[in-house]
Amino acid sequence: MNDDSRAITEDYSYDVADFSEEQATAGANPVSPPPIPDYLQDTYWWAYVHPKSVWVFEREWLVNLILWGNMKKLTQSVLDELDLEPGSNVLQVACVYGDFSNRLASHLGQTQSRLNVVDVAPIQIGNIKKKLAKHDNVAVHLQDSTCMSFPDDSFEETVVFFLLHEQPADARRKTVAEAIRVTRPGGRVIFVDYHGPKRSNPMRYVMKPILTLLEPFAMDLWREELPAFMPAEVKQEQVTSNFYFGGLYQKVVLKL
Ligand SMILES: C[S@@+](CC[C@H](N)C(=O)[O-])C[C@H]1O[C@@H](n2cnc3c(N)ncnc32)[C@H](O)[C@@H]1O
């Protein structure tokens, strides 16, 4: 069955009663299921929370269109960055529509490594469980990125793909701090997100009104470099940045 033939009634629900059991098996500290953050409910309900959102957006071609044809390149840029010992644990902070997590899980499978995915929206957890069901190296966790329940230093590498631009500054800073906390010293946190494009890039004038209207917090990442949202103790030499598509996208790698 291809994407377009899916029935709109397809069930992406996630039983929050499964939550406690999964927490216990994941080795996370016991916590209650997190509430949906206000910014997600108020600004992004149509994309991630509405019962039909998954049916509308869970299509690789659509995600690729939203990223102006750059989905494959940006996904590959993350895979190229991962340099893991066999049996490593990797965290993906927040679900991503399309093939990103499937490609990441397959890539990690080559080194008998595991992928852990966190998301705060039960419908997204339900969807990713289905989407990644064919992989036996994946665990998903209903958690808020701003206060994750994993112990310190739980993961060799952590990936944050297009989440930070969706969060208000306070939540963004907390997510970055949490991603650092749960990643072990010597590991890396890889961020991919929007960035302010060069003045000569026509996409600047196309994307500004779109983002301002639909993704208002994204403009923070145009105005400030992403490391500005990292804790003060992070040193400049720990950070490497690469830019794509005339500067509209960035990959920032923080070596811990
Ligand atoms: C990674 S971002 C956007 C990715 C990309 N634009 C796409 O096409 O999917 C979207 C995800 O972030 C999740 N999310 C937003 N705020 C979160 C938070 N505080 N904790 C965990 N997940 C969060 C949403 O539920 C959603 O599944």
The ligand as a Tripos MOL2 file, in Angstrom:
@<TRIPOS>MOLECULE
LIG
   27    29     1     0     0
SMALL
NO_CHARGES

@<TRIPOS>ATOM
      1 C1         11.3110   17.3000   15.2020 C.3       1 LIG1
      2 S1         10.0870   18.3950   15.0400 S.3       1 LIG1
      3 C2          9.9560   18.7140   13.3040 C.3       1 LIG1
      4 C3         10.5250   17.7500   12.3360 C.3       1 LIG1
      5 C4         10.2750   17.9900   10.9000 C.3       1 LIG1
      6 N1          9.8700   19.3390   10.6060 N.3       1 LIG1
      7 C5          9.2710   16.9990   10.3460 C.2       1 LIG1
      8 O1          9.0250   17.0150    9.1850 O.co2     1 LIG1
      9 O2          8.7470   16.1680   11.0600 O.co2     1 LIG1
     10 C6          8.5290   17.6750   15.2600 C.3       1 LIG1
     11 C7          8.3370   16.8070   16.4730 C.3       1 LIG1
     12 O3          8.7990   17.4140   17.6470 O.3       1 LIG1
     13 C8          7.9650   17.0040   18.7100 C.3       1 LIG1
     14 N2          8.1780   17.8880   19.8340 N.ar      1 LIG1
     15 C9          7.9420   19.2200   19.9210 C.ar      1 LIG1
     16 N3          8.2450   19.6750   21.1460 N.ar      1 LIG1
     17 C10         8.7140   18.6120   21.8490 C.ar      1 LIG1
     18 C11         9.1830   18.4570   23.1770 C.ar      1 LIG1
     19 N4          9.2260   19.4680   24.0310 N.pl3     1 LIG1
     20 N5          9.5880   17.2260   23.5460 N.ar      1 LIG1
     21 C12         9.5570   16.1780   22.6950 C.ar      1 LIG1
     22 N6          9.0880   16.2710   21.4340 N.ar      1 LIG1
     23 C13         8.6800   17.4840   21.0160 C.ar      1 LIG1
     24 C14         6.5730   17.0560   18.0940 C.3       1 LIG1
     25 O4          5.6230   16.3050   18.8240 O.3       1 LIG1
     26 C15         6.8480   16.4930   16.7090 C.3       1 LIG1
     27 O5          6.6700   15.1130   16.6450 O.3       1 LIG1
@<TRIPOS>BOND
     1     1     2 1
     2     2     3 1
     3     2    10 1
     4     3     4 1
     5     4     5 1
     6     5     6 1
     7     5     7 1
     8     7     8 2
     9     7     9 1
    10    10    11 1
    11    11    12 1
    12    11    26 1
    13    12    13 1
    14    13    14 1
    15    13    24 1
    16    14    15 ar
    17    14    23 ar
    18    15    16 ar
    19    16    17 ar
    20    17    18 ar
    21    17    23 ar
    22    18    19 1
    23    18    20 ar
    24    20    21 ar
    25    21    22 ar
    26    22    23 ar
    27    24    25 1
    28    24    26 1
    29    26    27 1
@<TRIPOS>SUBSTRUCTURE
     1 LIG1         1 GROUP 0 **** ****
